Amino acid sequence: MFIEQEIANRYSCPKCRNHEVYIKRIATTGTGFSRIFDIEHNVFIACSCARCSYTEFYNPEILEGKDNLGAALDLLFG
């Protein structure tokens, strides 16, 4: 939940510059056998602007793998 809180604290919508965001973790299937057997092994963080509904997806494995999460989020949100 730490990543979601950091994203919420730093969020600014790239379309309308709103700072209120809805954040959810979602799981999706991949291709091949995972799709056939409906195995949801891909997890993403979905960030949706509360004003215009613009949504971006982030890979939490990449964000969690950074030594300095703040630096990674600064790159994403300026």
Stockholm file with secondary structure:
# STOCKHOLM 1.0

chainA/1-78         MFIEQEIANRYSCPKCRNHEVYIKRIATTGTGFSRIFDIEHNVFIACSCARCSYTEFYNPEILEGKDNLGAALDLLFG
#=GR chainA/1-78 SS CHHHHHHHHHCCCTTTCCCCEEEEEEEEECSTHHHHTTCEEEEEEEEEETTTCCEEEECHHHHHHCSCHHHHHHHHHC
#=GC SS_cons        CHHHHHHHHHCCCTTTCCCCEEEEEEEEECSTHHHHTTCEEEEEEEEEETTTCCEEEECHHHHHHCSCHHHHHHHHHC
//
